Amino acid sequence: MRILSIGGLVPWHSDAGGGQIIAYKTSEALARAGHEVRYLAVAPEGYERQVDWGDVKFTPTVPGLLEAVRLAPRLARSGSANEYGVIHVHLGGETVGYCLAYALARRMGLQAKLVLSIYAPRTYALPRSLGEVITALSCHGADLVLSLSEFSKRDIARAYRVPHSKIAVTYAGVDSSFSANSSPQERSDDDPFSLLFCGRLNGPHEQKGVDVLLRSFPTVLKNHKAVLNIIGTGSRLAQYQRMAEKLGVSEQVRFLGFVEHQEMPRHYQQTDLFVLPSRRESFGLVLAEAMACGLPVVATAAGAIPEVVQDGMTGILVPPDDPEALAHAVNSLLDDPEKMKTMGTGGAQRVRERFTWDKVAERILARYRQFV
């Protein structure tokens, strides 16, 4: 099968997040499954990166909305566009123009089937009303819409009035490099526990809940010697640094900045507990990665997180916006190393069974074959 896969920012960019990583890794998984994949990603001028799969191209510019409307008729008549069996657009702020162009072209006679992946409904970098209109038009012009979770599927159907039958859940996967450390470092009673958060430090309404995490940390420190490593960067970094200082925990909180995705296994494997107090998640890729590395997790029962983390089995889920509940959950696990170990083992097993890129590729290909 010939597949044109259009992603957003390259996943190694400091502004990239889980959606960009998922777009890239999904395309890679399809190529490794034996299909001919051409992947187009947005990157700075002159950007180069060697990959060992598919036909990967980088572009510094993307079509604006007016350009997308003008491009649609050409795509509908394009011989090269119609050489693909599937055109798969991963919807995000950088790819809205592509989504609109191909959705219109599909209505104008483009023979290639159009598949649209939506990772974060209603969070694109456009004015909300315009973004929602374009997203809805793109969804209705596509042959198939893919979502990361049942929660996201319901959100897409409700927000854009897309029939549930047109939306398929594929989940996301974890690379095999994310695995439990076979020889973990021994820690003495005097060593501090290592807590880890990973996420972009921006977004509307402080989506990742870093403010909640920081407010919970003084209570954790009253009970345990611990350090909190925060990986990520964004417009709220300085705000969170000031908050840590005001709360008196700046010496125990380390802001590590941007870390490339392929470097993350090392950080997970040097951690005792992963914490993600998000107010909303369409999937929560970092949770699955942490679990794959054998970490117990504390997260919120928000969005799709309960589909990833089994409360009481692979981690503990607490209500969002509740620093006291978050601190209590963290302390309860730090008090019980055997429970942490059991949860970590269970999480790694759950990822192997449900959240691998091979399984994601199988799910996507099964839906492709309904059309091609």
Backbone torsions as a table, in degrees:
resi	resn	phi	psi	omega
1	MET	NA	137.5	176.9
2	ARG	-98.8	126.1	-174.0
3	ILE	-127.7	127.6	168.8
4	LEU	-99.6	116.9	-177.5
5	SER	-113.2	121.8	-177.2
6	ILE	-113.3	114.2	-179.2
7	GLY	-105.2	-176.7	176.8
8	GLY	-95.1	-134.3	178.4
9	LEU	-59.2	148.0	173.1
10	VAL	-60.0	143.9	-173.5
11	PRO	-69.2	-9.6	-179.3
12	TRP	-92.8	4.3	179.2
13	HIS	-81.3	145.4	-177.5
14	SER	-66.1	-20.5	177.9
15	ASP	-90.6	-3.4	-178.8
16	ALA	-77.4	155.0	178.1
17	GLY	-135.0	-159.3	-177.1
18	GLY	-59.3	-38.1	-179.0
19	GLY	-61.3	-42.1	179.5
20	GLN	-68.3	-37.7	176.6
21	ILE	-64.3	-43.7	-178.8
22	ILE	-64.4	-41.0	178.8
23	ALA	-59.8	-46.0	-179.1
24	TYR	-66.1	-48.9	-175.9
25	LYS	-69.5	-31.3	174.5
26	THR	-61.9	-46.1	-179.5
27	SER	-63.6	-41.8	178.1
28	GLU	-61.7	-42.8	-179.0
29	ALA	-63.1	-39.2	178.1
30	LEU	-65.4	-38.6	178.1
31	ALA	-66.7	-42.1	-179.3
32	ARG	-70.2	-18.3	175.4
33	ALA	-79.6	0.5	174.0
34	GLY	103.6	10.8	-178.1
35	HIS	-101.6	154.9	-178.5
36	GLU	-85.5	107.5	-174.1
37	VAL	-116.7	128.8	168.5
38	ARG	-110.3	122.7	-175.4
39	TYR	-113.3	126.7	179.8
40	LEU	-113.2	124.5	-178.9
41	ALA	-129.0	156.5	-179.9
42	VAL	-92.0	130.0	-178.3
43	ALA	-150.5	162.0	177.9
44	PRO	-60.7	159.0	178.4
45	GLU	-54.1	132.4	177.5
46	GLY	78.7	7.8	-177.7
47	TYR	-68.9	137.3	176.4
48	GLU	-137.8	146.2	177.6
49	ARG	-158.1	129.8	-179.6
50	GLN	-83.5	130.7	173.7
51	VAL	-129.1	159.1	-176.0
52	ASP	-111.8	29.3	178.7
53	TRP	-148.0	149.0	170.0
54	GLY	56.2	-166.3	179.2
55	ASP	-114.5	98.3	-173.2
56	VAL	-103.6	125.6	179.9
57	LYS	-123.2	149.3	178.2
58	PHE	-119.5	140.2	178.3
59	THR	-131.4	137.0	178.7
60	PRO	-84.9	-12.9	-176.4
61	THR	-127.8	152.4	177.8
62	VAL	-131.0	154.2	-178.7
63	PRO	-68.1	136.3	170.6
64	GLY	-76.3	-179.3	-173.8
65	LEU	-67.6	-43.6	178.3
66	LEU	-65.5	-40.8	177.6
67	GLU	-63.5	-36.9	178.9
68	ALA	-63.1	-41.1	178.6
69	VAL	-63.8	-40.8	179.2
70	ARG	-71.0	-29.6	-177.8
71	LEU	-74.5	-28.9	-172.8
72	ALA	-54.6	-49.3	-179.7
73	PRO	-61.1	-35.2	179.2
74	ARG	-67.9	-39.4	177.9
75	LEU	-64.6	-38.4	-179.5
76	ALA	-61.9	-32.9	-178.5
77	ARG	-95.8	-5.5	-172.5
78	SER	-71.1	126.5	175.8
79	GLY	-67.0	-37.7	-178.4
80	SER	-67.8	-39.6	179.0
81	ALA	-64.2	-36.6	-177.8
82	ASN	-81.5	-2.5	174.0
83	GLU	-74.7	-18.2	179.5
84	TYR	-86.4	143.5	173.3
85	GLY	-77.0	-35.2	-177.3
86	VAL	-136.3	134.4	167.8
87	ILE	-111.6	115.7	-173.1
88	HIS	-112.9	111.3	-179.6
89	VAL	-105.9	127.2	178.8
90	HIS	-94.7	108.2	-167.8
91	LEU	-76.3	129.3	176.7
92	GLY	-163.9	-177.5	-176.8
93	GLY	-57.6	-34.2	-177.1
94	GLU	-82.9	-16.3	-172.5
95	THR	-114.4	9.7	-179.5
96	VAL	-57.7	-41.6	-180.0
97	GLY	-61.9	-42.2	177.4
98	TYR	-62.6	-42.9	179.8
99	CYS	-58.3	-47.4	-178.8
100	LEU	-64.9	-43.4	-178.3
101	ALA	-61.3	-47.4	-177.3
102	TYR	-74.1	-32.6	176.8
103	ALA	-64.5	-43.2	176.8
104	LEU	-66.3	-41.5	179.7
105	ALA	-62.3	-35.8	179.3
106	ARG	-62.3	-36.7	177.9
107	ARG	-76.1	-18.0	-178.6
108	MET	-96.1	5.4	175.0
109	GLY	118.0	2.5	176.0
110	LEU	-59.5	126.2	-174.9
111	GLN	-81.6	-31.7	179.1
112	ALA	-60.2	140.4	179.1
113	LYS	-75.7	143.7	-177.5
114	LEU	-108.6	122.5	176.9
115	VAL	-116.4	135.1	-176.0
116	LEU	-123.6	122.4	174.2
117	SER	-99.4	130.9	177.9
118	ILE	-118.6	120.3	-175.1
119	TYR	-101.4	-31.5	-177.3
120	ALA	-141.7	81.4	-177.5
121	PRO	-53.0	135.4	174.2
122	ARG	66.4	28.2	178.5
123	THR	-128.5	26.5	-177.1
124	TYR	-81.8	158.7	-174.6
125	ALA	-82.0	58.1	175.4
126	LEU	-141.0	161.0	170.6
127	PRO	-53.3	135.7	-168.8
128	ARG	-54.1	-46.4	-176.3
129	SER	-62.5	-44.5	179.1
130	LEU	-66.8	-43.3	179.5
131	GLY	-60.7	-41.1	-179.3
132	GLU	-67.9	-37.8	178.3
133	VAL	-63.1	-46.7	-178.8
134	ILE	-65.0	-42.7	179.3
135	THR	-62.5	-43.8	178.7
136	ALA	-61.4	-45.0	177.8
137	LEU	-59.4	-42.4	-179.6
138	SER	-65.6	-42.2	178.6
139	CYS	-61.5	-42.9	-178.0
140	HIS	-73.5	-23.3	176.8
141	GLY	-85.4	-12.2	-178.8
142	ALA	-85.0	156.9	175.4
143	ASP	-81.5	-28.1	-175.9
144	LEU	-152.3	140.7	175.8
145	VAL	-118.0	131.1	179.9
146	LEU	-109.5	139.7	177.7
147	SER	-126.5	164.0	-175.8
148	LEU	-90.0	-10.1	-174.5
149	SER	-164.9	166.0	174.5
150	GLU	-65.4	-36.9	176.2
151	PHE	-59.5	-47.2	-179.5
152	SER	-65.8	-36.4	177.7
153	LYS	-60.5	-46.4	178.1
154	ARG	-63.2	-37.9	179.7
155	ASP	-64.6	-43.8	179.3
156	ILE	-63.8	-46.9	-178.6
157	ALA	-60.7	-41.1	-178.0
158	ARG	-73.9	-43.9	-174.6
159	ALA	-71.5	-37.6	-172.1
160	TYR	-115.3	4.9	177.6
161	ARG	55.8	46.7	177.6
162	VAL	-98.0	132.7	178.7
163	PRO	-58.4	138.8	178.9
164	HIS	-56.6	-33.6	-178.1
165	SER	-65.6	-17.7	-178.8
166	LYS	-91.5	-7.0	-175.1
167	ILE	-111.5	129.2	178.3
168	ALA	-118.1	140.2	177.5
169	VAL	-93.2	125.1	180.0
170	THR	-116.5	-12.9	-174.1
171	TYR	59.3	-173.5	177.4
172	ALA	-123.7	171.1	-176.1
173	GLY	-124.1	172.7	178.3
174	VAL	-125.8	133.3	-179.7
175	ASP	-67.3	151.7	-177.5
176	SER	-65.5	-17.5	177.6
177	SER	-69.7	-16.5	175.9
178	PHE	-90.1	98.2	-178.2
179	SER	-147.1	160.3	-177.5
180	ALA	-64.0	139.5	177.0
181	ASN	-66.7	119.6	-176.8
182	SER	-70.1	-21.3	179.4
183	SER	-133.2	72.5	-177.2
184	PRO	-61.0	149.1	179.5
185	GLN	-68.8	139.3	176.2
186	GLU	-72.8	139.1	177.8
187	ARG	-121.7	139.7	178.3
188	SER	-91.0	171.8	179.9
189	ASP	-64.7	-22.0	-178.8
190	ASP	-85.7	-13.7	-179.7
191	ASP	-74.4	137.2	176.8
192	PRO	-71.6	147.3	171.1
193	PHE	-68.3	144.6	178.9
194	SER	-106.5	117.3	176.4
195	LEU	-105.3	146.8	-177.2
196	LEU	-133.5	136.3	168.4
197	PHE	-124.0	143.1	176.4
198	CYS	-139.2	126.6	178.7
199	GLY	171.9	163.3	177.0
200	ARG	-71.2	138.0	-177.1
201	LEU	-96.3	56.0	177.4
202	ASN	-155.6	-157.4	177.1
203	GLY	94.6	162.2	-177.9
204	PRO	-70.6	140.6	171.5
205	HIS	58.5	28.9	177.9
206	GLU	48.7	56.9	-171.3
207	GLN	-53.1	-38.9	-173.8
208	LYS	-79.3	-9.0	175.3
209	GLY	72.3	27.2	178.9
210	VAL	-62.3	-34.1	177.2
211	ASP	-61.1	-39.3	177.5
212	VAL	-66.6	-42.7	179.6
213	LEU	-60.0	-45.3	-179.4
214	LEU	-65.8	-39.3	180.0
215	ARG	-68.7	-24.6	178.7
216	SER	-81.1	-21.8	-168.1
217	PHE	-68.6	-36.4	176.0
218	PRO	-55.6	-37.1	178.6
219	THR	-67.4	-37.8	176.2
220	VAL	-61.5	-43.2	-176.3
221	LEU	-69.8	-21.4	175.3
222	LYS	-68.3	-23.4	-175.0
223	ASN	-108.9	-25.0	-174.8
224	HIS	-145.2	151.5	169.8
225	LYS	-81.5	121.1	-173.7
226	ALA	-152.5	157.5	170.6
227	VAL	-125.8	147.0	179.2
228	LEU	-117.4	116.1	176.9
229	ASN	-97.6	126.1	179.9
230	ILE	-114.4	113.9	178.9
231	ILE	-101.6	128.6	179.1
232	GLY	140.4	163.1	177.8
233	THR	-143.6	168.2	-179.0
234	GLY	157.9	-177.2	-172.2
235	SER	-67.1	-17.7	-178.2
236	ARG	-97.1	5.3	-176.5
237	LEU	-56.1	-51.7	-178.0
238	ALA	-61.8	-36.9	178.4
239	GLN	-60.9	-44.2	-178.8
240	TYR	-71.0	-34.5	176.5
241	GLN	-63.3	-42.3	177.2
242	ARG	-64.5	-39.1	179.4
243	MET	-62.7	-42.5	178.7
244	ALA	-61.2	-40.3	177.8
245	GLU	-64.9	-44.2	-179.1
246	LYS	-63.8	-34.5	-179.9
247	LEU	-81.6	-6.9	178.9
248	GLY	77.1	24.9	-178.1
249	VAL	-120.0	13.9	-173.3
250	SER	-62.3	-29.4	179.3
251	GLU	-74.2	-22.4	-179.7
252	GLN	-100.4	-3.7	178.9
253	VAL	-111.3	124.2	-178.6
254	ARG	-113.2	118.6	175.9
255	PHE	-91.5	107.1	-171.8
256	LEU	-91.1	-7.2	178.1
257	GLY	75.6	-159.5	-177.5
258	PHE	-76.5	133.9	175.2
259	VAL	-126.4	128.3	179.0
260	GLU	-62.2	148.8	-172.1
261	HIS	-58.1	-40.4	-177.3
262	GLN	-70.3	-11.7	177.0
263	GLU	-91.0	-8.4	-174.0
264	MET	-66.9	-34.4	-179.6
265	PRO	-54.1	-37.8	179.8
266	ARG	-61.7	-40.1	-179.6
267	HIS	-69.8	-41.4	177.1
268	TYR	-60.6	-42.2	-174.3
269	GLN	-73.8	-9.9	175.5
270	GLN	-102.3	15.7	-173.6
271	THR	-117.0	150.6	176.2
272	ASP	-95.9	-33.8	-173.5
273	LEU	-150.4	134.1	178.4
274	PHE	-103.0	137.7	-176.3
275	VAL	-129.8	129.7	178.1
276	LEU	-140.3	95.4	-176.7
277	PRO	-92.4	48.5	-175.1
278	SER	-63.5	149.8	172.1
279	ARG	-87.5	-16.6	-178.7
280	ARG	-163.2	137.1	174.0
281	GLU	-147.0	133.6	173.8
282	SER	-81.0	-20.7	173.2
283	PHE	-153.0	-65.7	-177.0
284	GLY	100.2	62.2	-175.2
285	LEU	-57.8	-39.1	-177.6
286	VAL	-63.7	-28.5	176.6
287	LEU	-65.3	-45.6	178.9
288	ALA	-64.6	-38.2	178.4
289	GLU	-64.9	-44.1	178.7
290	ALA	-62.2	-43.8	178.3
291	MET	-61.6	-40.7	178.9
292	ALA	-59.8	-31.2	179.3
293	CYS	-86.2	10.0	174.5
294	GLY	82.7	20.5	-179.2
295	LEU	-94.9	137.2	164.8
296	PRO	-71.4	155.8	-177.8
297	VAL	-131.1	150.0	168.2
298	VAL	-119.6	124.7	-176.7
299	ALA	-146.4	-180.0	179.4
300	THR	-97.9	153.2	175.1
301	ALA	-84.1	61.0	-174.7
302	ALA	-122.1	139.3	176.5
303	GLY	59.1	-129.5	-175.8
304	ALA	-90.7	1.0	-174.9
305	ILE	-56.0	-41.6	178.3
306	PRO	-63.0	-16.3	175.1
307	GLU	-79.1	-18.8	-179.1
308	VAL	-99.9	-49.4	-176.3
309	VAL	-100.2	127.0	175.6
310	GLN	-88.2	110.3	-176.1
311	ASP	-59.4	126.4	179.8
312	GLY	84.6	-8.7	-177.8
313	MET	-116.9	-48.6	177.8
314	THR	-113.2	-2.6	179.3
315	GLY	177.1	-173.7	177.4
316	ILE	-121.7	132.2	177.6
317	LEU	-107.8	137.2	-178.9
318	VAL	-127.8	163.7	176.7
319	PRO	-65.1	146.9	175.0
320	PRO	-67.6	159.5	176.6
321	ASP	60.3	34.9	-177.9
322	ASP	-134.0	85.4	-178.2
323	PRO	-59.7	-35.9	-179.3
324	GLU	-65.2	-45.1	178.5
325	ALA	-64.4	-37.8	179.5
326	LEU	-63.7	-48.1	179.5
327	ALA	-61.9	-40.6	179.3
328	HIS	-61.7	-42.9	-179.4
329	ALA	-65.5	-43.1	178.6
330	VAL	-62.1	-48.2	-179.4
331	ASN	-61.5	-38.5	-178.5
332	SER	-64.1	-34.3	178.2
333	LEU	-77.8	-41.1	178.3
334	LEU	-63.1	-25.9	176.3
335	ASP	-75.4	-12.9	-171.2
336	ASP	-135.1	78.2	-178.1
337	PRO	-57.1	-33.8	179.9
338	GLU	-66.7	-39.0	177.3
339	LYS	-64.9	-39.5	176.7
340	MET	-59.9	-43.4	-179.5
341	LYS	-64.9	-42.9	179.8
342	THR	-63.8	-44.3	178.4
343	MET	-63.7	-40.4	179.1
344	GLY	-62.3	-42.4	177.9
345	THR	-64.1	-42.9	179.1
346	GLY	-64.8	-38.2	179.0
347	GLY	-64.9	-42.9	179.0
348	ALA	-61.7	-40.3	178.3
349	GLN	-65.2	-41.2	179.7
350	ARG	-62.3	-40.9	178.5
351	VAL	-64.3	-44.9	179.6
352	ARG	-60.0	-33.5	-176.8
353	GLU	-82.3	-29.9	-169.7
354	ARG	-124.5	-30.2	-167.0
355	PHE	-123.0	62.9	172.9
356	THR	-115.5	157.0	-179.4
357	TRP	-68.0	-29.9	175.6
358	ASP	-61.4	-42.0	180.0
359	LYS	-69.7	-36.6	176.1
360	VAL	-61.2	-46.1	179.7
361	ALA	-61.1	-40.0	178.3
362	GLU	-61.2	-43.8	-179.0
363	ARG	-64.9	-43.5	-178.7
364	ILE	-66.7	-44.9	-179.1
365	LEU	-62.8	-36.1	178.3
366	ALA	-61.5	-37.8	178.0
367	ARG	-75.9	-37.4	174.5
368	TYR	-53.5	-44.9	-172.2
369	ARG	-67.5	-13.0	174.6
370	GLN	-72.2	-17.5	-175.5
371	PHE	-115.4	-30.6	-170.5
372	VAL	-104.4	NA	NA
